Amino acid sequence: MLFAAVCLDKPGHVDLRLSIRAAHLAFLEEHAARVKLGGPFLDAAGEKPVGSLLVLDCDNEAAARALLDADPYAKAGLFASVDLRPWRRVVGAEL
């Protein structure tokens, strides 16, 4: 089952995000079978990351939440909020 996760950073935490980015990307690579799509939201100028969008393929919401909670960004307390919702692909590339 697919889930969309909208994770918004705490204001003023771009330095924290950048300092653990390598660990975050390694985590995503390690879980590539379940992380189908992802990338950062950007500020209005299109320059600084301010959050993340991930599409996860997990058995259920509990498994998706556990995966998100294990992400180095989440462990470091980067996110002000995480909205996780079941999602269905209708158009676009196969995930």
GIGIUR-V813383 format. One line per field, one symbol per residue. psi: psi as a letter, one per 40 degrees, with the letter a starting at -180 (. if undefined). A space follows every 50 residues. Layout:
BEGIN
psi = ???
END
This chain:
BEGIN
psi = hihhhhhhihiefddddddeddddddddddfdddhdiiiiiiidefdhhe aihihihididddddddddehddddefdhdihhhiiihhdiaih.
END
